[in-house]
Amino acid sequence: MKVNVYTLNSFAVTEEGGNPAGIVFDAEMLTEDQMKQIAAIVGFSETAFYTHSDCASHKVRFFTPVDEVDLCGHATIGAYYAMSVLGKIKEGSYTQETINGILNIDVHNDHSVMMEQFTPCFTETVPIEEVAETLNLNPSDLCQDLIPQVVSTGLRDLMVPIRSLATLNAMKPDLDKVAELSRKYHIVGYHIFTQDTNGDADLYCRNLAPLYGIQEEAATGTSNGALACYLYRYGKITKEQAGNLYFRQGYSMNKPSQIQVSLSVQGEKILGVKVGGSAKNLKLMEVEI
């Protein structure tokens, strides 16, 4: 059986940048095992499978090379970018049915996409010392006025604040220990960031998810939505900044990526979260299963 898979790089700043995703349209005839098999063959951090929905514009399931995940920001951005470029949809608003519920998607006339996320859920905090050990860092390398915390706008990630950009770029994590701590706290992975930037973005970040077979991701939409909420909650960004944030990721991998995040806030309350961007290098490949 041969299956058509579109591939592209979501959130790419350059032709070499962004986070690769696989997209399979009209996936109604595929079983869950076949979806897992295709995702493993494609080999990207996530592949999205789109089918008909009775309650939304589209229904989607996301698979890593080893397992299914509830939500994937960069694959969603890539999928709607592809649908727009291929003429499957026009500029406008759409809804996407996921395991976690229905989310709103906005597609613009330049093919860029903004994706609604769920309002944030703030849960466990993790001692700085415990996190630093897994990253082969000293506790002093982490910000002392913020504590690592699990935050979700669809996926549970651990927000890890680093003091300097140099430390973030040079960091050599122990991926086995990262996976062990991820299992302990039931998280997808770490979203590690610094606000020590050269002024060309609001922050730089790295994302590790070895528990799910992903050593590092170049761009993670869902994680950056959660990160913006974390920063707002702890007073690291203002109400004025919250509506238009730009995060850089993938630079340590030579895959430059930029993710736009927009929070709707009222006082201390976060009312809405959107993440978006564009994509490059749309191609078609054929997978045999």
N, C-alpha and C positions, 0 to 999 in steps of 0.2 A: 504494500500500500504506500503510495506516494502522497505527501502532504506539502502544500505550499506554505512557506514561512517567510514573512517579511522581516527584515532586520534593519536596524537603524541605531543611531547614537543620540539618545535624549540628553538635553541640556548642554549640548556641545558648544564650546566657544570657538574651537578650531576644527578642521576636518578630522584631526586625530583625537579630538577630545570627546567628552560626553560618556554616558553609560550605555553600553550596548543592551538592546532588548530584542527579543523575538516576539512576533505578533502572528497569530493564526486566526484568520477570519472564518466564519461559517464552520465552526468546530462541533456542530451538533452530533455528528456521526462518530466522534472520538470518545472512547471510554477514558476513565480517570487514569488507568494504567498506561494507555497510549499517550495521554497528555504528559505523564511523567517521563515516558520514554523519549518523546520528542524534545522536551525541555533538557533532558540529559544529553541528547545528541547535539542540540544547538549549543549548549554549554555556557550560555550567558547566565548572569545572576538571576534573571527572571525571564520567563516567556509567558505571554498572556494569550488566553484562548477565549474568543468571543463567540457567543451564541445568541439566539433569540431570547428576549425577556418578555414576560407577560405584564410586568409592572414598571419597566423603564425602557429607555431607548436601546440599551444593550445590556447583556449579562456577560460577566467575565470571571474567569478563574486564573490565578497566578501560580506558577510552579517554578521553584529553583531547580538546579540540577539534581537535588535529592529529596525535595518535599514541597508540599503546597503551602503557600502563605496567604493570609487573609487579604492583603492589600499591597500594591506596589505603585508608587508614584511615578517613577520614571517610565515604567512600561505603559501606564495609562497615558501619560503625556505623549509618548511615542506612538501609541495606537491611534489616538485622535489626530495627531499630526499626519500620520499615514492616511487615515480615512479622508482627511481634508485634501491632501495632495493628490490622492487617487480619485477624487471626485465622488467618493461614497457619501460624504456629508457636505453641507454648506456652512458658512459662518452662522453661528447661533448658539443656543443653549441646549444641552442634552443631559440625560440622566444615565447613570451606570449602576447596575445591580451587582453588588459584591457579597461575599460571605458575611461581611459586617453590616450590610445595609445598602441603601441607595444614596449615591453621591451625585452632585451637580457638576457638570463640565461646561466650560465656555470655550468656544473655538472662534478665533479672530480671523480677519481676512488675510493676514500674513501667515496663516497656518499655525501661529502660536496658540498655546492651550493653557488655560488655568483650571485647576482641579480643586473642587471643594474637599476638605478633610473633616473628620469629626472633631468636635470641640475637645480640648485636651483633658486627659485623665492623668493626674500626678499621683504616683504611688511611692514605692520604696525609695529610700535614700541608702547609699552604699558608702561605707567609710573610705576616705581618701586613700588611706594606707593600703586597703585591700585592692583598690583599683590601680594604684600606682605600681604595685608589685607585678600585676599582669602586663603592664606596659613597659616594664624595665625602666621605670622612672623613679626619681625620688619624690616623696610626697610634696616637697617644696616646689616641684615643677608644675603642680596643679594649683589653680586659683584657690586661695584660702578663704575668700568671702563667698564662695559658692560650693555646694556639696553635690557630688554626683547623684543624680536622681533618675528613676525610671519614669518616662513620660510617653504617653501614647496619643496620637491622633488617628489611630488605625492599627499601628504596630507598636509593641513595647520595645523601646530602645533606652539605653542608659546614656544620659547626657553627661559628658566628661569635659570640664573646663580646664584648658591648658593656659599657662601664663604667657608663653611667647610663641611666635610663629616659627622661630628657629627650632625650638623643642618639638613642636608639632611635626615639622618636616623631617627632622632627624630621628624621630621616635622609631624604635625597633621592637614592636610588641611581641610578647610570647603568645602565639595564637592558640596553643593548647590551653594555657591558663585563661585566656579570654573566653574560649569555648566553655571551659569548666565553670567560670563565674556566670556566663550567660545561662547555662543550664541551671545553676543554683537559683538564679533570680527569675527564671522563665522569661528571658528577653530574647529578641532576635539578635541584638548585637550592641556595639558601642557606637555612639555618635560623638566624636571628639572634636573640640573646636577651640579657637582662640579669637578674641577681639583685637589682638595685637596685629593689625594689618598695615599695609602701606598706603591706605586711603582709597584703594580702587574697589573696595567691597566693604560690606558691613562686618563680615568675618570670614575666616577660612576654616574648613573642617575636613575630617577624614572619617570614614565609616568602615567598621570591621564587623563581619558576621560569620566567623569560622564555624560556628555551630550548625549553620545551614549550608556549609560548603563554599562560603564566599570569604576569601581572605581579606579583600578590600574592594569597596565599590567607589566608582568615580563620581557618581551623582545619585543622591537618594532623596526623592521628593518628600516622601512621608516623614522621614527622619528630620528633614529641615523644617517642616511644618511644626513638628513637636519642639524642635529647638527654639524656634521663634517664640513659641508660647512660654517656654522655660525662661527665656531671656526677659520677656515682658513681665512675667510673674515676679521675678526677682529684681526688677528695676534696672536692668541693663540696657534696655531700649525704651524710648519715650513713646507716648501715644502718637506723636507726629511721625516718628520713624516707623512705627508698627505697620502702617498701611502700605509701605513700599520698601521692602528689604531685598538685598542682593547678597547671596552667599556663594563663595567660591569653594570648589571641591575638586578632587582628582589631580591637583597639581603635583603632589608627591609621586603620582603614577604616570606623569607626562600625558595626562588625559584631561586637559583643562575643561572645566564645566562651570556653569553659572545657573543658579536656581533662584527664581523670584518667589518671595513669600509676602502675602498680604494678610494682616490680621484685622478683623473688625472688633473694636473694643469699646467698652463703656465703663469708665472708671477702672476698677481693678478686674473687671470681668471680661473674659474673652468670648465674644459672641460668635465669631466665625473665623475659619482658617482656609486660605487658598494658597496653592502652590502651583507654579507654572514655569513655562519656558518654551523652547522650540527644540528642533532636532535636525540632524544632518545624516547624509549617506544612506538614504532609503534604497534598499536592494531586495531582490527576491531570490530565495534559495529553495531547493527541493529536498525534502527529507524523506527517506524510505524507512518504513517500520514494518 
